[in-house]
Amino acid sequence: MRVRTFGVVAVGVITLAACSSSTSGHGTRLTGPPSASGSSAPQGPPSSGASANCPATYAAPDPKRPKVALQFTVSDDLSTAQGSEHVEFTPDLPITELVFRLTANTAPTVEAGNKIVINSAKADHGGGAPKYDADGAAPSTQGGLLHIPFAAQIPAGTTVSADITFTLTLGNGSFDRFGRVGDGASRYAWFGSAQPLLAWERGHGWHTEPMIQFTAESATSEAMQTDLTVTAPASKTVIMSGDPADPGGTGATKTWHSTVDSARDVSVAVGPFVVSDSIVNGVKLRVGATSADERDQLVELFTLAITEHSKRFGPFPFPSLSVARVPAQGGGIEYPSSILMLDSSKLVAVHETAHQWFYAMVGDSQALHAWLDEAFATYAEELVDNDAPPSSALDMSGDVDKPTASYGDGESAYYSVTYTKGAAALHAARAAAGDDKFDAAIRCYVNANAWRIANPSDLATALAALPAAIAVLRKAHALP
Ligand SMILES: [Zn+2]
């Protein structure tokens, strides 16, 4: 889900001025009317005749997807957030518990001063007292998984409600989902995957894979009907999933509210952002940065990214994209309809935007099959830049489709194999099948798996008529 400043992903050459200064201000700039050109209008899968494996447009979200209402109240000094979560969940399999992932308790995240503490957790249908699993989380925390057990098995199809309250502590800003940087009026904070994340996959059940020992991803979550409310000091702008309007008002705090029809997760950034609002092919693009120059540079890059990816993969999955360039360094982290940028490069902007299709819309288990979003985002970014990796990347040792936790603390190997080798395999598969046929098959895969959690077998289904592509991906151990 991210691109780090590793040589293996070629970001190391990009250097940026330090951004922890207080050069910031307020302001909203409208950068032009809605585009009427529709140049990225969906063309549908090039193959004629829709089928179950190749619908003509994105599959609709599951009408029985979970509903979640999240509230965060950020403290004056942005060091903590009080959170509450209400979930309504209708499992497609019988359950004996609810399981939520506590991403903020990942060991390196806690080392930087961040953590989540559950204050209360309860469920109807006889939900009992919460329990916690360490699951590889920092030992000083409650753990990496929150369980709410039931006295008796709950049949599939039963809607269960849960209410959780929690306190989030934000530590020193670094390349992570959580952080706080600066002082007083120039202080920024951000958090993503901050709420206990319902760890369900339809047809599979709970995902309880161990937390990983570096700051990549290990969560799996269904797309949910999401309602997000953030209360923050009135002097700050909030940039978050769902692109809320500025609530205005004259009080000490402002409450920002948005909804996202289908989102696996959310991110929130709070600070004295310099903001731009524009419309790109019908998508509301909000970009906030610490300076007008950096903001303008990012508007240009995200306009390009939305436009180019839409041409290849289909319409942008959300009505809006909210981008927060926060004052820390390292790369980018994507969320449904929002992106945290800790970098201002084209590479990162294009990569994270590609994740709106691969991860945000076509989901995957980031614990078990991370390549399905990371290799695809890297591949998509390289197609925009016409910059395929050398085929020698395929000679790297390691299976592309491999559980993230199996890398232990081998962060470098994870990035090399999952991103670089995975993307190289996709380029090689495209070359073997023929660009047009491969692109059409990927459109089928995207359409069929929209708003679901895809597995490698779903990709194999989409590529079934292209055995040369399958052979390349199997050789790299990307497909079974
Ligand atoms: Zn990524």
Residues whose N, C-alpha, C, O or C-beta is under 5 A from the ligand:
A	BS01	ZN	M1 R2 V3 E374 A377
